[in-house]
Amino acid sequence: MTTGVTIGEFSRLCHLSAKTLRYYHDISLLVPAGVDEETGYRRYAPAQVDDAHLIRRLRDLDMPLAEIRGVLAEPDAAARQDALARHLDRMEAELTRTRDVVASLRRLLGPEPELPVRHRMAPGSPVLHIAARLGRTEVADWCGRVYPELYAVLDALGTDPAGPAGATYSAEFFEGESGEVVAFVPVAASAVPPGDDRFTSLPASRYAVAVHSGPFADCDITYGRLGLHVAEHDTALPDPIVELYVVGPDDTADPDGLRTEICWPIS
């Protein structure tokens, strides 16, 4: 007795066309349980239905064929689940990024709110810092690692921050593929251990300052509007731009009270 089902029957079971099933056989993605040597007719085992369903869904999620082949070839069920979970995590991250970009574009196309710009003379101040040469796509992950390190150092020294944490971004960071970024936490001068090169000083500088309180995806818009204001009303300097990460509600903050002060160096 012939076992299994024909390719036509199998296509109805798994909602994959016969043409697609032949293609998956040709690339060894879903190989029939048996092929008649004389007629070439393919027959599939009922147990292959689950694999076919899985393939169809993974293709709907744009998983590359090579990755699907690896998932199906994995004999360990837990390892297969891990591979699928990693792909779903990547898809969810991409969906989040797409939603953020779409929402940002809608805001960009909407009415432009007023951007208050003020001037500030910042005195030189000691800071605990970590510097690195980074590309733009590396900054978020790097900041997520280094700020806990900075606060851990202050805790070990028994010292409180003297102001909001921040970062400086060199002109090269914006103009090239990468550049120096310095993450810092201000400290009192009396708290700086002598000769400890983890501490440095920010120079006294004059800034044009604007507050960004929306999503991170819109930060470039605030940069653009502040930069245009500086071009029209001030003289910009090539010194690093300073961002201060301020927590606490005010009239410009988002509901979580999080905002970024962008400080553009001017003469």
Backbone bond lengths (Angstrom), bond angles and torsions (degrees), N, CA, C in turn:
res aa  C-N    CA-C-N  psi(-1)  N-CA   C-N-CA  omega(-1)  CA-C   N-CA-C  phi
1 M - - - 1.461 - - 1.527 108.96 -
2 T 1.347 117.42 136.01 1.447 122.47 179.08 1.515 109.20 -75.45
3 T 1.328 115.61 130.27 1.459 120.04 -179.72 1.519 110.07 -100.24
4 G 1.346 115.29 162.22 1.447 120.53 178.11 1.518 112.09 84.12
5 V 1.329 115.52 -177.17 1.459 121.59 -177.85 1.518 108.86 -121.70
6 T 1.318 115.82 155.56 1.455 120.38 179.21 1.521 110.98 -70.50
7 I 1.318 115.71 167.22 1.465 119.64 179.90 1.520 110.93 -63.75
8 G 1.335 117.21 -33.05 1.460 119.70 177.78 1.510 112.24 -66.78
9 E 1.349 114.33 -43.88 1.460 118.15 177.97 1.533 110.67 -65.40
10 F 1.319 115.02 -41.08 1.462 119.33 -178.12 1.525 110.99 -64.97
11 S 1.320 117.56 -35.10 1.466 120.12 179.48 1.518 110.93 -63.87
12 R 1.345 116.30 -33.95 1.461 118.96 177.76 1.523 111.28 -72.39
13 L 1.336 115.88 -32.49 1.459 119.65 -179.92 1.528 112.66 -69.41
14 C 1.321 116.07 -33.69 1.466 118.25 -171.80 1.523 113.72 -116.45
15 H 1.357 117.79 -1.69 1.467 121.78 178.86 1.533 112.35 62.10
16 L 1.329 116.27 34.97 1.455 122.54 170.96 1.515 107.70 -117.47
17 S 1.313 117.16 133.13 1.463 119.88 -177.44 1.520 110.66 -66.19
18 A 1.346 115.40 157.94 1.457 120.21 177.26 1.527 110.57 -60.00
19 K 1.330 117.22 -37.22 1.468 120.50 178.39 1.520 110.63 -61.64
20 T 1.339 116.30 -43.71 1.466 120.32 179.32 1.517 110.59 -65.33
21 L 1.332 117.25 -41.50 1.462 120.37 179.24 1.526 111.10 -63.04
22 R 1.336 117.07 -39.67 1.473 119.07 176.94 1.521 110.54 -63.25
23 Y 1.326 116.52 -40.17 1.460 120.42 179.31 1.528 110.52 -64.49
24 Y 1.337 116.91 -43.63 1.459 120.07 178.78 1.524 111.11 -63.70
25 H 1.342 116.95 -31.70 1.466 119.88 174.85 1.526 110.17 -68.57
26 D 1.325 116.97 -43.98 1.473 121.10 -178.04 1.526 112.03 -60.15
27 I 1.348 117.09 -34.69 1.469 119.77 -178.51 1.532 111.58 -97.89
28 S 1.331 115.85 11.52 1.469 122.13 176.54 1.520 112.81 61.13
29 L 1.319 117.09 32.56 1.456 120.84 176.47 1.524 110.87 -88.04
30 L 1.335 116.92 -44.00 1.463 122.31 177.47 1.535 106.96 -136.77
31 V 1.309 114.79 94.45 1.469 120.94 -175.19 1.522 109.32 -88.02
32 P 1.332 118.80 128.97 1.470 120.42 179.10 1.524 111.32 -57.11
33 A 1.345 114.84 154.28 1.467 119.53 177.77 1.516 111.09 -65.63
34 G 1.309 116.85 -26.18 1.462 120.12 179.09 1.510 111.32 -160.68
35 V 1.333 115.67 150.51 1.460 121.58 177.16 1.530 107.38 -131.36
36 D 1.317 117.05 125.87 1.457 121.60 178.83 1.521 109.64 -66.09
37 E 1.347 116.84 123.89 1.456 120.58 -176.30 1.523 112.94 -65.56
38 E 1.306 117.25 -29.21 1.467 120.48 -177.33 1.522 111.85 -85.63
39 T 1.327 117.48 -46.04 1.464 120.55 -174.57 1.525 113.06 -96.92
40 G 1.320 117.65 -21.46 1.458 120.85 -175.07 1.514 113.44 78.48
41 Y 1.327 117.35 5.09 1.462 119.76 -179.82 1.527 110.24 -66.91
42 R 1.294 113.98 137.30 1.463 120.49 179.80 1.522 110.12 -95.17
43 R 1.331 114.76 142.51 1.456 119.92 173.90 1.527 108.23 -131.65
44 Y 1.333 114.49 139.31 1.454 121.03 -174.90 1.527 110.20 -114.12
45 A 1.322 115.75 145.41 1.456 121.02 176.50 1.525 109.36 -81.99
46 P 1.325 116.75 143.55 1.475 118.74 177.66 1.525 112.92 -54.83
47 A 1.318 116.78 -30.69 1.470 119.43 -179.27 1.523 112.18 -66.26
48 Q 1.344 118.14 -16.03 1.455 121.31 -179.73 1.526 113.08 -80.75
49 V 1.324 116.43 -7.69 1.469 119.58 -179.25 1.523 110.81 -61.57
50 D 1.327 117.71 -42.76 1.468 119.98 -179.35 1.526 111.00 -61.61
51 D 1.346 117.19 -41.02 1.467 119.82 177.97 1.523 110.57 -63.36
52 A 1.310 117.39 -39.76 1.463 120.63 179.65 1.521 110.78 -64.56
53 H 1.338 116.36 -42.03 1.462 119.41 177.26 1.524 110.82 -61.80
54 L 1.325 115.78 -41.43 1.463 120.40 -179.69 1.526 110.35 -64.34
55 I 1.314 116.99 -44.53 1.468 121.10 179.77 1.524 110.32 -58.90
56 R 1.327 116.39 -45.99 1.466 119.35 -177.29 1.521 111.34 -61.26
57 R 1.313 116.87 -41.66 1.466 119.39 179.98 1.531 111.94 -69.60
58 L 1.316 116.94 -39.68 1.454 119.47 179.67 1.524 111.38 -67.82
59 R 1.314 117.24 -34.00 1.458 119.41 175.33 1.525 110.37 -68.76
60 D 1.336 116.81 -35.23 1.464 119.56 175.68 1.532 110.94 -63.34
61 L 1.340 116.57 -26.12 1.460 121.71 177.70 1.526 111.98 -93.13
62 D 1.349 116.09 9.93 1.469 121.97 176.77 1.520 113.42 63.05
63 M 1.324 118.02 27.91 1.469 118.84 172.80 1.523 108.23 -69.96
64 P 1.340 118.48 132.15 1.465 120.62 179.20 1.524 111.31 -59.76
65 L 1.329 115.22 148.12 1.463 119.97 -177.97 1.525 111.92 -58.87
66 A 1.329 116.48 -36.97 1.464 119.19 -179.70 1.526 110.85 -62.57
67 E 1.332 117.17 -38.39 1.458 119.91 178.65 1.524 111.44 -69.62
68 I 1.343 116.48 -38.04 1.466 119.55 177.84 1.519 109.53 -63.17
69 R 1.325 116.70 -41.90 1.458 120.60 179.58 1.529 110.16 -60.42
70 G 1.326 116.12 -40.50 1.454 119.89 178.12 1.516 112.54 -64.93
71 V 1.337 116.32 -39.28 1.470 120.30 178.44 1.523 110.29 -63.36
72 L 1.327 117.35 -46.48 1.465 121.20 -177.62 1.530 111.63 -67.06
73 A 1.335 116.28 -30.95 1.463 119.87 -177.99 1.525 112.50 -80.37
74 E 1.324 116.51 -11.15 1.465 120.60 -177.26 1.532 109.64 -73.10
75 P 1.348 117.51 114.77 1.470 119.54 -177.59 1.526 113.27 -74.74
76 D 1.329 116.32 -22.74 1.462 119.96 -177.20 1.521 109.84 -88.72
77 A 1.322 116.98 123.43 1.466 121.37 -176.47 1.522 111.58 -63.31
78 A 1.333 117.24 -38.72 1.464 120.08 -179.30 1.523 110.93 -66.25
79 A 1.341 117.55 -40.29 1.463 120.87 178.73 1.524 110.53 -65.94
80 R 1.343 116.34 -37.07 1.465 119.46 176.51 1.520 110.58 -63.22
81 Q 1.319 116.83 -44.06 1.460 120.64 178.81 1.531 111.05 -62.12
82 D 1.332 117.17 -39.54 1.465 120.50 179.27 1.528 110.61 -63.17
83 A 1.336 116.78 -42.99 1.464 120.33 179.97 1.524 110.85 -63.15
84 L 1.327 116.17 -41.91 1.463 119.74 178.35 1.529 110.93 -66.71
85 A 1.324 117.43 -39.91 1.463 120.56 179.95 1.522 110.87 -63.66
86 R 1.335 117.44 -39.60 1.464 120.08 178.72 1.520 111.29 -63.26
87 H 1.341 115.87 -40.84 1.466 118.38 179.15 1.527 110.49 -66.55
88 L 1.320 117.32 -41.35 1.466 119.84 178.77 1.519 111.10 -63.86
89 D 1.324 117.14 -37.48 1.475 119.91 176.53 1.520 110.66 -61.55
90 R 1.342 116.68 -42.06 1.466 119.89 178.61 1.524 110.70 -64.43
91 M 1.347 116.04 -40.09 1.462 119.34 179.57 1.525 110.93 -65.56
92 E 1.330 117.37 -42.35 1.464 120.28 179.90 1.519 110.95 -64.35
93 A 1.341 116.70 -39.01 1.462 119.79 177.52 1.526 110.49 -63.95
94 E 1.328 116.98 -39.63 1.460 120.53 179.04 1.527 111.06 -67.62
95 L 1.341 116.78 -38.64 1.459 119.93 177.00 1.526 110.90 -63.26
96 T 1.330 116.39 -42.40 1.458 120.16 178.04 1.521 110.50 -61.47
97 R 1.335 116.28 -44.26 1.466 119.88 179.19 1.523 110.63 -61.64
98 T 1.343 116.78 -42.58 1.464 120.24 -179.95 1.527 111.17 -63.34
99 R 1.335 116.46 -44.15 1.472 119.36 178.04 1.519 111.05 -60.60
100 D 1.338 116.44 -42.26 1.465 119.98 -179.40 1.521 111.00 -62.92
101 V 1.336 116.85 -42.76 1.462 120.35 -178.97 1.524 110.68 -67.00
102 V 1.338 117.21 -41.68 1.466 120.63 178.59 1.530 110.24 -62.28
103 A 1.336 116.28 -46.21 1.465 119.28 179.48 1.521 110.88 -62.96
104 S 1.327 117.09 -39.21 1.466 120.49 179.15 1.520 110.88 -64.72
105 L 1.333 116.43 -40.65 1.462 119.71 179.01 1.521 111.03 -64.61
106 R 1.328 117.51 -38.98 1.465 119.92 177.31 1.529 110.85 -62.32
107 R 1.335 116.37 -40.80 1.461 118.90 177.74 1.523 111.30 -66.26
108 L 1.333 116.19 -37.10 1.458 120.34 179.38 1.522 111.02 -64.05
109 L 1.327 116.92 -35.17 1.459 121.18 -178.91 1.527 112.33 -81.34
110 G 1.321 117.08 -11.73 1.459 120.36 -179.29 1.516 111.83 -83.45
111 P 1.318 116.57 -175.87 1.477 120.16 179.44 1.522 110.81 -63.24
112 E 1.311 115.61 142.32 1.466 120.91 -176.82 1.522 109.70 -86.83
113 P 1.346 117.84 115.92 1.470 119.16 179.52 1.525 110.67 -73.17
114 E 1.305 114.69 158.74 1.464 119.54 178.64 1.523 109.90 -67.12
115 L 1.337 116.50 139.95 1.454 121.53 177.44 1.525 108.68 -113.71
116 P 1.325 118.35 102.24 1.467 119.54 176.86 1.525 110.42 -65.87
117 V 1.312 116.33 134.52 1.467 122.40 176.33 1.520 107.83 -123.75
118 R 1.311 116.48 130.24 1.468 120.65 177.50 1.525 108.63 -125.91
119 H 1.298 116.08 165.05 1.452 121.29 179.10 1.526 109.67 -108.27
120 R 1.330 114.99 146.30 1.459 119.60 -177.40 1.530 108.77 -142.90
121 M 1.307 114.92 135.78 1.458 120.78 171.18 1.518 107.06 -101.99
122 A 1.324 116.57 109.85 1.462 120.92 -176.71 1.523 109.44 -96.83
123 P 1.316 118.07 124.67 1.461 120.01 177.51 1.532 109.87 -71.78
124 G 1.297 116.68 158.93 1.457 119.61 173.86 1.518 110.12 -61.66
125 S 1.329 117.00 142.64 1.458 119.06 -176.28 1.524 110.03 -145.58
126 P 1.340 117.23 142.08 1.462 120.37 176.49 1.528 110.57 -74.48
127 V 1.330 115.68 144.49 1.461 121.01 -179.58 1.525 109.45 -142.60
128 L 1.313 115.13 150.00 1.459 122.39 165.35 1.519 106.21 -86.65
129 H 1.331 117.98 131.91 1.459 117.97 -170.79 1.526 112.44 -141.79
130 I 1.325 114.33 158.95 1.464 123.72 169.49 1.523 106.02 -136.33
131 A 1.323 117.02 129.48 1.460 121.87 -178.31 1.523 110.15 -116.12
132 A 1.330 115.45 149.89 1.460 120.74 176.80 1.522 108.92 -156.30
133 R 1.312 115.16 156.72 1.458 120.99 172.65 1.521 107.30 -95.60
134 L 1.321 116.59 119.61 1.463 121.00 -170.54 1.519 111.60 -133.63
135 G 1.322 115.23 152.87 1.452 122.19 165.10 1.509 109.40 -89.48
136 R 1.302 116.97 165.85 1.471 119.69 -173.98 1.515 112.53 -62.72
137 T 1.324 117.18 -36.88 1.465 119.46 -177.56 1.522 112.34 -73.68
138 E 1.319 117.82 -11.05 1.463 120.89 -177.55 1.520 112.99 -93.40
139 V 1.325 117.55 -13.63 1.459 120.73 -169.25 1.524 112.53 -64.19
140 A 1.331 117.47 -46.53 1.468 119.82 -174.00 1.524 111.24 -60.50
141 D 1.329 117.76 -48.71 1.467 120.06 -179.57 1.525 110.74 -64.54
142 W 1.326 116.52 -39.84 1.463 119.96 -179.58 1.529 110.87 -63.11
143 C 1.316 116.65 -46.32 1.465 119.91 178.71 1.527 111.30 -60.94
144 G 1.324 115.76 -38.29 1.459 119.18 178.77 1.518 112.68 -61.63
145 R 1.322 116.98 -25.58 1.465 120.79 179.06 1.527 112.52 -88.96
146 V 1.353 116.73 -42.21 1.462 118.00 -167.12 1.529 113.80 -81.69
147 Y 1.340 118.44 -31.30 1.468 117.05 -178.70 1.528 112.57 -64.70
148 P 1.339 119.35 -41.15 1.472 117.12 173.40 1.525 112.17 -59.57
149 E 1.338 117.54 -34.45 1.467 120.07 177.35 1.531 110.87 -64.30
150 L 1.325 116.17 -43.08 1.461 119.38 -179.84 1.522 111.41 -63.02
151 Y 1.323 116.44 -46.23 1.472 118.74 -179.53 1.529 111.40 -66.77
152 A 1.348 116.52 -31.07 1.461 119.11 177.20 1.529 110.88 -65.65
153 V 1.326 117.06 -37.44 1.465 120.42 176.87 1.524 110.32 -63.08
154 L 1.335 116.58 -44.41 1.470 119.30 179.33 1.520 110.95 -63.31
155 D 1.330 116.44 -39.82 1.466 119.04 178.09 1.528 110.52 -61.72
156 A 1.326 116.07 -42.00 1.463 119.70 -179.21 1.524 111.50 -64.61
157 L 1.330 116.13 -31.50 1.464 120.58 179.15 1.522 112.55 -85.97
158 G 1.343 116.57 -5.93 1.452 120.21 -178.01 1.513 112.89 69.24
159 T 1.340 115.48 32.73 1.467 121.09 -175.60 1.520 110.54 -119.25
160 D 1.316 117.46 137.99 1.459 121.89 175.67 1.526 110.46 -91.94
161 P 1.334 117.58 151.63 1.469 119.81 173.88 1.516 110.65 -61.24
162 A 1.317 116.00 147.40 1.466 120.78 178.94 1.522 111.77 -98.30
163 G 1.321 117.53 9.96 1.459 121.56 -179.60 1.508 109.92 170.83
164 P 1.330 117.21 -178.15 1.459 120.05 -178.36 1.524 112.04 -68.37
165 A 1.330 115.52 147.12 1.459 120.92 174.88 1.527 109.44 -66.41
166 G 1.312 115.04 160.82 1.456 118.66 -179.61 1.518 111.25 -160.55
167 A 1.317 114.87 -171.82 1.461 121.24 177.72 1.517 108.74 -153.68
168 T 1.323 115.77 150.26 1.460 120.70 173.44 1.521 108.44 -111.96
169 Y 1.328 115.68 143.27 1.459 122.64 -178.29 1.522 108.52 -124.32
170 S 1.321 116.39 118.42 1.456 121.48 -176.95 1.523 110.71 -69.40
171 A 1.337 115.64 159.19 1.456 120.09 175.94 1.520 110.84 -59.10
172 E 1.327 116.99 -35.69 1.465 121.17 179.81 1.516 111.50 -63.44
173 F 1.340 116.78 -31.78 1.464 120.22 179.11 1.521 110.79 -59.48
174 F 1.326 117.16 -38.83 1.462 121.13 -178.97 1.532 111.91 -83.08
175 E 1.325 116.86 -33.84 1.456 120.43 -173.46 1.525 113.44 -84.54
176 G 1.324 117.19 -29.13 1.452 120.49 -175.61 1.522 112.33 -113.63
177 E 1.332 114.98 -164.17 1.457 120.59 179.32 1.526 111.51 -79.77
178 S 1.337 116.60 -21.32 1.454 120.80 179.53 1.521 108.61 -158.13
179 G 1.313 116.25 167.81 1.459 121.19 179.75 1.511 110.15 -173.59
180 E 1.322 115.70 175.24 1.457 119.30 -176.01 1.528 111.52 -76.06
181 V 1.321 114.27 133.75 1.463 123.06 172.50 1.523 106.65 -123.89
182 V 1.328 115.93 133.90 1.464 120.84 179.82 1.528 108.31 -121.82
183 A 1.321 116.05 115.30 1.464 120.83 173.48 1.522 107.93 -89.70
184 F 1.342 116.32 138.12 1.465 118.27 -176.22 1.525 111.56 -146.15
185 V 1.330 113.37 158.79 1.465 122.05 171.12 1.523 106.65 -131.40
186 P 1.344 118.73 122.72 1.469 120.47 179.53 1.526 111.83 -64.91
187 V 1.320 115.51 146.90 1.460 121.21 177.04 1.527 109.11 -137.56
188 A 1.301 116.16 161.24 1.464 120.39 174.88 1.524 109.16 -71.51
189 A 1.329 116.78 144.60 1.460 120.94 -178.97 1.529 111.20 -58.08
190 S 1.310 116.67 -33.94 1.465 120.57 -178.44 1.529 112.62 -70.13
191 A 1.337 116.46 -15.05 1.464 119.94 -177.26 1.522 112.96 -93.22
192 V 1.332 118.19 -3.83 1.458 121.37 -176.60 1.528 109.70 -81.62
193 P 1.339 118.03 118.00 1.470 119.87 177.92 1.530 110.36 -67.39
194 P 1.307 118.38 136.67 1.469 120.55 -179.48 1.530 111.35 -58.90
195 G 1.322 115.32 133.61 1.457 120.55 175.14 1.510 115.58 73.56
196 D 1.315 119.65 8.27 1.472 122.45 -179.21 1.523 108.81 -86.96
197 D 1.349 116.86 109.14 1.467 119.61 -174.74 1.519 113.40 -77.56
198 R 1.324 117.55 3.52 1.467 119.49 171.05 1.520 111.04 -74.63
199 F 1.321 115.72 -12.20 1.452 121.34 179.80 1.522 109.24 -109.11
200 T 1.323 115.39 145.37 1.461 121.41 175.67 1.523 107.11 -146.29
201 S 1.326 117.22 -172.20 1.464 120.85 179.06 1.516 109.91 -127.48
202 L 1.324 115.82 134.83 1.454 120.04 169.24 1.519 108.22 -79.43
203 P 1.332 118.00 134.85 1.469 119.14 -178.58 1.523 111.44 -72.35
204 A 1.319 114.95 154.90 1.466 119.54 172.95 1.522 108.57 -63.90
205 S 1.325 116.19 134.37 1.465 120.02 -175.61 1.520 110.12 -150.83
206 R 1.313 114.67 157.56 1.457 121.67 174.19 1.525 107.94 -107.13
207 Y 1.329 116.01 135.89 1.458 120.81 -174.04 1.524 111.45 -131.64
208 A 1.337 114.87 150.19 1.458 122.06 159.12 1.523 105.80 -94.74
209 V 1.322 117.35 128.79 1.461 121.39 -169.35 1.524 110.22 -122.96
210 A 1.323 115.78 132.26 1.460 122.20 172.26 1.521 107.76 -131.30
211 V 1.329 116.27 153.05 1.461 121.86 -178.23 1.518 109.53 -104.27
212 H 1.324 115.27 127.22 1.469 120.72 171.04 1.519 107.74 -103.45
213 S 1.332 116.47 119.81 1.461 119.78 -177.08 1.519 112.36 -122.79
214 G 1.319 117.88 5.20 1.461 120.37 179.48 1.511 111.71 -94.73
215 P 1.337 117.02 -164.57 1.464 121.38 179.50 1.523 111.43 -61.98
216 F 1.320 115.12 153.70 1.457 120.42 -179.58 1.526 111.06 -59.35
217 A 1.347 116.84 -32.97 1.466 120.43 -178.08 1.525 111.83 -61.28
218 D 1.338 117.68 -21.24 1.468 121.17 -178.84 1.525 112.99 -97.57
219 C 1.328 117.50 5.61 1.461 119.77 -175.49 1.527 111.21 -61.75
220 D 1.348 116.30 -33.72 1.464 118.67 -179.47 1.529 111.60 -64.20
221 I 1.340 116.90 -29.36 1.460 120.22 179.09 1.528 109.97 -66.65
222 T 1.335 116.24 -43.64 1.462 119.72 177.38 1.519 110.38 -63.60
223 Y 1.330 116.83 -41.19 1.464 120.60 175.70 1.528 110.38 -56.79
224 G 1.332 115.89 -46.55 1.461 119.42 -177.26 1.511 112.63 -62.94
225 R 1.321 116.31 -43.71 1.466 119.32 -177.22 1.524 111.04 -71.21
226 L 1.337 116.37 -37.27 1.463 118.80 176.99 1.525 110.22 -67.47
227 G 1.327 117.45 -42.28 1.449 120.49 179.15 1.512 112.85 -62.23
228 L 1.339 116.90 -38.32 1.462 120.14 176.89 1.527 110.88 -65.51
229 H 1.322 115.98 -40.02 1.474 119.49 177.38 1.523 109.81 -60.32
230 V 1.331 116.67 -44.91 1.462 120.31 179.82 1.527 110.37 -62.03
231 A 1.342 116.28 -43.18 1.469 119.91 -179.49 1.525 111.76 -61.15
232 E 1.338 117.05 -33.11 1.459 121.21 -176.75 1.527 112.91 -85.77
233 H 1.344 117.20 -29.91 1.467 119.44 -169.77 1.525 115.05 -121.26
234 D 1.337 117.67 -14.60 1.464 120.07 -174.41 1.523 109.76 -135.21
235 T 1.307 115.18 -176.87 1.464 121.68 173.50 1.522 107.91 -117.18
236 A 1.327 115.43 112.96 1.457 119.98 -177.06 1.516 111.00 -74.36
237 L 1.329 116.28 148.09 1.455 123.13 174.56 1.525 108.83 -108.90
238 P 1.336 118.21 153.75 1.473 120.67 -179.81 1.521 113.69 -80.93
239 D 1.330 117.38 10.04 1.462 120.85 179.68 1.528 110.63 -67.13
240 P 1.332 117.66 162.42 1.469 120.07 179.67 1.528 112.34 -59.26
241 I 1.313 115.62 142.24 1.463 121.41 171.28 1.527 108.28 -77.87
242 V 1.310 115.90 141.21 1.460 121.58 -177.76 1.531 108.94 -110.27
243 E 1.323 115.83 132.64 1.460 121.48 170.27 1.519 108.51 -112.00
244 L 1.328 115.90 132.92 1.459 121.72 175.12 1.518 108.29 -115.02
245 Y 1.326 116.96 129.50 1.464 122.19 -174.73 1.526 108.60 -101.28
246 V 1.321 114.14 98.46 1.462 121.81 -169.85 1.521 109.47 -99.03
247 V 1.303 116.94 135.53 1.468 122.65 177.06 1.517 108.20 -116.61
248 G 1.339 114.99 134.01 1.456 119.32 179.26 1.508 110.11 135.47
249 P 1.328 118.27 132.20 1.461 120.99 -173.87 1.519 113.13 -67.94
250 D 1.302 115.48 141.82 1.464 121.97 167.32 1.519 107.17 -153.70
251 D 1.295 118.05 -171.82 1.466 120.55 -172.97 1.522 112.61 -67.24
252 T 1.345 118.04 -20.30 1.457 119.94 -176.78 1.510 112.87 -104.08
253 A 1.320 118.16 -2.79 1.452 120.48 -173.50 1.517 112.28 -81.88
254 D 1.321 116.29 158.84 1.454 120.78 173.15 1.530 108.18 -77.82
255 P 1.352 118.23 175.38 1.467 119.76 -175.88 1.524 113.42 -58.38
256 D 1.336 118.59 -24.95 1.452 120.60 179.64 1.520 112.43 -86.58
257 G 1.339 117.89 -1.06 1.441 120.26 179.91 1.513 113.83 72.72
258 L 1.335 117.30 25.01 1.453 121.51 -179.37 1.520 109.80 -106.69
259 R 1.333 116.41 133.08 1.453 118.52 178.87 1.527 109.72 -154.92
260 T 1.307 115.16 158.59 1.452 121.73 -179.96 1.518 108.90 -118.90
261 E 1.325 115.54 123.32 1.453 120.04 172.37 1.529 108.24 -88.42
262 I 1.315 116.46 119.04 1.462 121.44 177.79 1.523 107.81 -96.96
263 C 1.313 115.70 120.00 1.453 122.12 -173.60 1.530 108.54 -112.32
264 W 1.338 115.90 109.31 1.457 122.69 -176.56 1.521 108.88 -96.35
265 P 1.332 119.23 119.42 1.476 120.20 -176.08 1.520 111.93 -69.11
266 I 1.316 115.46 131.64 1.471 121.94 179.48 1.519 108.69 -134.09
267 S 1.329 114.44 162.76 1.470 119.60 179.77 1.526 110.38 -83.38
